[in-house]
Amino acid sequence: MERARQLVGEMLVYCFVVVLVTGAFLTFFYTPSGETVPYSGAYEPLQGIPMSAAYESVLNISFDVRGGQLMRHLHHESSSLLVLGAVVWVLLGRFRYVLALLGLALSLFGALTGYASVDDLLADTFLSRIPIPIWYAFHLLAALTTAAVLLISSRKEAARHPRTPAFIALTLVLTVMAFWL
C-alpha cells in the first residue's frame, strides 16, 4: 500500500509540473484586473460587450493566442488530475498523513482561486466582492505551497523507499496515460 501511495505521490509531482509549465505560459497573457473594459478580441458576437479585464484576457488567450486554448485545456486537465490524485493519495494513506491532507486542501484552494481569477464562475456571488488581483495572489500562493508540500512529501517517501529507474518510468507512463483518459 505504501508503494502505491508513493506512486500516486510521484504522479502528483509530474501533474504539478504540467500545471506550472502551462500556468507560466498563461501568465504572460493574463491580466489580473477587475476593471470593466469592452471586449475587443477576435470573437465577433462579444464585440463591445463590457466585461472584466481578467475575463477579456482569458477570452483573448482562447481565441487570439496561438496554442492558448490548448494551454488552458492542459492547465485545467492537469489541475483536475491533481485534485483527483490528491484525493486518492489521502485515501491510500488512510487519512494519517498531515502532508497529504494539506496537499488536498491546497489543491482544492488552488482550484477555487483559479476559477475566481478568471472571473467567470464566481461573478455575482458573495465571493465576487474579493478583488481579482487578491484571488490571483492566492492562486499563486496556493501553487507555491502545493509545490513545497509535494516536494517535501516526495523526498520523505523516497528516503523510506528509494526510487528505481523502473519506478520512475512507470510513474511517467501512468501520468501520460492519465492525461489521455
Number of C-alpha atoms within 10 A of each C-alpha: 8 12 13 12 17 23 22 21 25 25 25 28 21 18 25 22 14 19 24 18 14 20 19 13 16 20 11 9 14 20 21 23 21 19 13 14 16 14 22 15 18 13 13 9 9 15 12 12 12 14 17 21 22 24 22 25 21 24 22 20 22 20 15 15 15 10 13 20 18 14 22 19 14 18 23 18 17 24 23 17 20 26 23 15 19 25 19 17 24 22 15 19 18 10 13 11 15 13 16 24 18 17 27 23 17 23 26 19 18 25 20 16 23 20 16 25 29 26 25 15 12 16 13 10 8 8 11 17 10 11 16 23 16 15 23 21 15 19 22 16 16 22 21 14 16 23 19 13 20 20 16 13 21 17 13 13 19 14 10 9 12 10 15 10 8 9 15 14 11 15 21 17 12 15 21 14 10 14 12 7 5
